[in-house]
Amino acid sequence: MVDTETFTLRQILSDDDTTKLSLGSEAYTPLKIFLKKTAFDFHQYEIAKTYVLVNQTSSPSRIWGYITLMNSEIVLNEGQRPQESTATSRYEAFPAIKIARLAVDKKLQGNGFGTRFLDWCINHIKLAIMPHVGCRFLVVDAKRDSIIFYQKSGFILLDTEANHSDEHPLMFFDLFRENGLPTGII
Ligand SMILES: CC(C)(COP(=O)(O)OP(=O)(O)OC[C@H]1O[C@@H](n2cnc3c(N)ncnc32)[C@H](O)[C@@H]1OP(=O)(O)O)[C@@H](O)C(=O)NCCC(=O)NCCS
């Protein structure tokens, strides 16, 4: 059994051990390569911010999962556009934060860490971004086999023909509609 209490989420550091993440399938190799070769550069040069799941007892910190976030926008069709006012319903491209990468180590999968990454991310945006800068949606180009995972946390598939057949269909989460109070962090 995994002792989830010993894990914590924090920003990536230059001396983190990025080499041990195991995802169990070659299809996920790009997620491992990004963590090893690109994540810290993107983080320090303000392209995308990476938050890593680490076990507090290990040093240097072995990374057990990560989420990478960056600015983005989403173009919605009429049926899915916000309808609060004529102004919002006329607008086409809405401000968003994109989950650029998300991965949980094979050994920890199925223990709720992926969901906790999403909950943390939504709370973080509500606390740190939405009070200061317009940001309506959380979006992700989902891998097809993770669509159900995202749907379970309230993400919706962009409803266009092209998107339904896309290898990485775009999914979105409406941060305004789902505007509950922020809860505890991971
Ligand atoms: C997708 C991923 C992040 C999920 O992380 P996780 O920690 O295993 O997810 P959780 O334990 O929080 O699962 C939450 C729910 O989603 C379900 N779920 C998770 N992955 C799923 C999948 N691939 N297919 C169907 N359901 C899935 C779980 O069964 C669970 O359902 P429940 O609440 O009814 O029990 C993880 O499997 C992973 O890193 N996969 C490889 C990389 C990847 O696909 N990343 C996403 C890139 S877009």
The ligand as an SDF file (V2000), in Angstrom:
LIG
                    3D

 48 50  0  0  0  0  0  0  0  0999 V2000
   -3.5800    9.4220  -16.6260 C   0  0  0  0  0  0  0  0  0  0  0  0
   -2.8540    9.4290  -15.2730 C   0  0  0  0  0  0  0  0  0  0  0  0
   -2.2190   10.8110  -15.0280 C   0  0  0  0  0  0  0  0  0  0  0  0
   -3.8870    9.1180  -14.1780 C   0  0  0  0  0  0  0  0  0  0  0  0
   -3.2470    9.1580  -12.9230 O   0  0  0  0  0  0  0  0  0  0  0  0
   -3.7350    8.2210  -11.7110 P   0  0  0  0  0  0  0  0  0  0  0  0
   -3.0260    8.6800  -10.4870 O   0  0  0  0  0  0  0  0  0  0  0  0
   -3.5880    6.7960  -12.0790 O   0  0  0  0  0  0  0  0  0  0  0  0
   -5.2990    8.5820  -11.6670 O   0  0  0  0  0  0  0  0  0  0  0  0
   -6.3000    8.4590  -10.4190 P   0  0  0  0  0  0  0  0  0  0  0  0
   -5.8500    7.3480   -9.5140 O   0  0  0  0  0  0  0  0  0  0  0  0
   -6.4970    9.7950   -9.7940 O   0  0  0  0  0  0  0  0  0  0  0  0
   -7.6440    8.0280  -11.1790 O   0  0  0  0  0  0  0  0  0  0  0  0
   -8.8610    8.7470  -11.0700 C   0  0  0  0  0  0  0  0  0  0  0  0
   -9.9630    7.9750  -11.7710 C   0  0  0  0  0  0  0  0  0  0  0  0
   -9.6870    7.8980  -13.1800 O   0  0  0  0  0  0  0  0  0  0  0  0
   -9.6300    6.5460  -13.5970 C   0  0  0  0  0  0  0  0  0  0  0  0
   -8.5600    6.4200  -14.5890 N   0  0  0  0  0  0  0  0  0  0  0  0
   -7.2700    6.7770  -14.4540 C   0  0  0  0  0  0  0  0  0  0  0  0
   -6.5770    6.5160  -15.5740 N   0  0  0  0  0  0  0  0  0  0  0  0
   -7.4840    5.9750  -16.4460 C   0  0  0  0  0  0  0  0  0  0  0  0
   -7.3990    5.4940  -17.7800 C   0  0  0  0  0  0  0  0  0  0  0  0
   -6.2430    5.5140  -18.4490 N   0  0  0  0  0  0  0  0  0  0  0  0
   -8.5250    5.0110  -18.3640 N   0  0  0  0  0  0  0  0  0  0  0  0
   -9.7010    4.9730  -17.7010 C   0  0  0  0  0  0  0  0  0  0  0  0
   -9.8450    5.4340  -16.4140 N   0  0  0  0  0  0  0  0  0  0  0  0
   -8.7610    5.9070  -15.8140 C   0  0  0  0  0  0  0  0  0  0  0  0
   -9.3170    5.7510  -12.3430 C   0  0  0  0  0  0  0  0  0  0  0  0
   -9.7520    4.4160  -12.4580 O   0  0  0  0  0  0  0  0  0  0  0  0
  -10.0820    6.5310  -11.2860 C   0  0  0  0  0  0  0  0  0  0  0  0
  -11.4440    6.1850  -11.3600 O   0  0  0  0  0  0  0  0  0  0  0  0
  -12.3540    6.0890  -10.0060 P   0  0  0  0  0  0  0  0  0  0  0  0
  -12.3210    7.4770   -9.4100 O   0  0  0  0  0  0  0  0  0  0  0  0
  -13.6980    5.7080  -10.5150 O   0  0  0  0  0  0  0  0  0  0  0  0
  -11.6840    5.0880   -9.1390 O   0  0  0  0  0  0  0  0  0  0  0  0
   -1.7600    8.3090  -15.1980 C   0  0  0  0  0  0  0  0  0  0  0  0
   -2.3690    7.0750  -15.4700 O   0  0  0  0  0  0  0  0  0  0  0  0
   -0.6080    8.5080  -16.1740 C   0  0  0  0  0  0  0  0  0  0  0  0
    0.3640    9.1970  -15.8580 O   0  0  0  0  0  0  0  0  0  0  0  0
   -0.6880    7.8870  -17.3660 N   0  0  0  0  0  0  0  0  0  0  0  0
    0.3950    7.9290  -18.3440 C   0  0  0  0  0  0  0  0  0  0  0  0
    0.5910    9.3030  -18.9440 C   0  0  0  0  0  0  0  0  0  0  0  0
   -0.7030    9.9470  -19.3870 C   0  0  0  0  0  0  0  0  0  0  0  0
   -1.5660    9.3560  -20.0180 O   0  0  0  0  0  0  0  0  0  0  0  0
   -0.8280   11.2450  -19.0490 N   0  0  0  0  0  0  0  0  0  0  0  0
   -1.9580   12.0720  -19.4650 C   0  0  0  0  0  0  0  0  0  0  0  0
   -1.4560   12.9090  -20.5900 C   0  0  0  0  0  0  0  0  0  0  0  0
   -2.7430   13.8290  -21.3480 S   0  0  0  0  0  0  0  0  0  0  0  0
  1  2  1  0
  2  3  1  0
  2  4  1  0
  2 36  1  0
  4  5  1  0
  5  6  1  0
  6  7  2  0
  6  8  1  0
  6  9  1  0
  9 10  1  0
 10 11  2  0
 10 12  1  0
 10 13  1  0
 13 14  1  0
 14 15  1  0
 15 16  1  0
 15 30  1  0
 16 17  1  0
 17 18  1  0
 17 28  1  0
 18 19  1  0
 18 27  1  0
 19 20  2  0
 20 21  1  0
 21 22  1  0
 21 27  2  0
 22 23  1  0
 22 24  2  0
 24 25  1  0
 25 26  2  0
 26 27  1  0
 28 29  1  0
 28 30  1  0
 30 31  1  0
 31 32  1  0
 32 33  2  0
 32 34  1  0
 32 35  1  0
 36 37  1  0
 36 38  1  0
 38 39  2  0
 38 40  1  0
 40 41  1  0
 41 42  1  0
 42 43  1  0
 43 44  2  0
 43 45  1  0
 45 46  1  0
 46 47  1  0
 47 48  1  0
M  END
$$$$
